[in-house]
Structures are given as C-alpha cells and as structure tokens.
Amino acid sequence: MKSRPGVELTAPPLAVGGRSAGRLADFVALAKPRLNVLVVATSAAGYYLATTGRPALLPMSAAVMGTALVAGGAAVLNQLYERDTDALMERTRLRPLADRRLSPLDGWVFGVALASAGLLILAVVSGVIATLLALATIVIYLVVYTPMKRRSSLSTLVGAVPGALPPLIGWAASSGTLSVGGWSLFAIVFLWQIPHFMAIAWMYRDDYQRAGFPMLPVVEPDGRRTGRQAVLYAAALLPVSLVPSMVGVSGQLYFWLALVLGTGLVALAARFASHRSDRSARTLFYGSITYLPLLWAAMVLDH
C-alpha cells in the first residue's frame, strides 16, 4: 500500500497492542496458572484448617499470595532450565521459553522476581517457619528435582515433596508451628501426586522418551511397576487421608467422605495397573484431579 504525499503510514495500533498482549500472556503462562490454582487452594486450606476460629483475611491472603509467587517463580526457573528438552516434547514444545517467544533472560528475571517477592511477603507477614518451607520448595524443586529428572525415575518422588509443601506453608503461616495436622495435609498431597503422575507418565511416555527423561514407563515399557506404584501410593493415601479427622482437624462427615473417595481412587489405580492403556491412565488422571478438590472441600466444610 502506497502513501499519499504528506501522509505517513504507521503500524496499526492493534498490532502493537496485540504483540504486548501476547507477550503478557506468555509471562502468565510461564508461571503455570493452572498449577497455581492448586497451590492457592491447598495453601489457603492449610491456613484455614490451622485456625480455631475465623482466620484473619489479610494475613491469610498474604500467605497464599506469597506461596503462589514462590511456586510461580520456581515453575518459571524450571522451564528456563528445561527449555531445550521442552522443545522436544509435543506436550511442552509451545511453552514460551521452549518456543523462543521469550528469551532466557526474560525467564531468569521474571522467575527470580516472582520467587523473591513471594519469600519477602512470607518473611514479613507469615513468619520464619513458613518462609523456610517456601525456600525449601525452591531449593528442592530446582536444585534437586529438576536435574534429577534427566537421571532417575526416582525424581517423581523427590518432585512430590515441593508439590506437597503449600498446605504445610499455609498451616505454618497460620499457627506458627508444624504439628500433626499440618503434616497430615502434606502427606495427603504427597501421596496423591504419585498415582496422578504415574498416569501422566504413562500417557506421555513417548514424549518423555524423546526428551531423554527416564520416567518409569520409559525405563520399564511394560508398565508393571508404573501400575504397582499407582496402586501402592493410592492405597497408602487412603488411611492417611483419614488422619485429619482423627486429630481433630475435621469431623466424622469428612472421615466417611474421605473413605469413599479414597476407595474410588484405589479402584481406578488398580484398574490402570491391571489394564495398562492410555484409556485407563486417562481415567485415573481425571479421577485424581476430581478426588483432590472434593477431599479438600469436605475437609474445609467439616472443619
């Protein structure tokens, strides 16, 4: 298109705005907002369940925000480290750093800023124990789990530790202590992650093999150990999920609901173990992501 004399053609404002919006969306995606929904929910529940009355809204919100920022920062820095392997996997190749829509410097600055802001908020509002737990989340996730993913299938167990710390951070921020109730919340999320991750590892085993990650279905393609791990940890989760009722965190209604939900999850894991297919793995996956919010909702409502 030619310009008339004296008339300067400029880029349409929407093009600039569109690029800015796209860049903003990429930064949001880096922080894994879907993962942070779980972080926010479990840390808020941990805070609430540690109180005996109505929790103070501002300190609770600050604790949840700090935990979410730490988790988001760790997720960004993890993707920075794994950008090359993410580019090899169908499931992750379009992530902003893997797809080179954002630079490594963008990821480094953004990740450090999020994690630092989260730690600062927790240090100011939530106390030493909550802050140290959040710091442990970053260290275990980035220094231990992320490099270990390329070396051993045991990385799944290690990665479940930082994934289970948000409810304990919320508990510590509320009560200032690490008591049995708080540790039971940690144990529930820790054990839940294993059947959940086994289902994911089976569904995306070709992706993991292509990227060189020695996940259990890659190391042992027949899937027998993958199925056994899913059943073992789902079965261990069943009695552990009843502990909050036994220590007074929740009541008898929660106890029976947890028993029903846990039995259902064990059944799905057993079905996957006996019929190792993408369909049974997907059923276990969806069952696990249904189980956890229902369990937490029952625990909170019957507190």
Buried (B, 14 or more C-beta within 10 A) or exposed (E): EEEEEEEEEEEEEEEEEEEEEEBEEBBEBBBBBEBBEBBBBBBBBBBBBBBEEEBEEEBBBBBBBBBBBBBBBBBBBBBBBBBEBBBBBEEBBEBBBBBEBBEEEBBBEBBBEBBBBBBEBBBEBBBEBBBBBBBBBBEBBBEBBBEBBBEBBEBBBBBBBBBBBBBBBBBBBBBEEBEEBBBBBBBBBBBBBBBBBBBBBBBBBEBBBBBEBBBBBBBEEEBEBBBBBBBBBBBBBBEBBBBBBEEEBBBEEBBBBBBEBBEBBBBBBBBBBEEBEEEBBBBBBEBBEBBBBBBBBBBBEBB
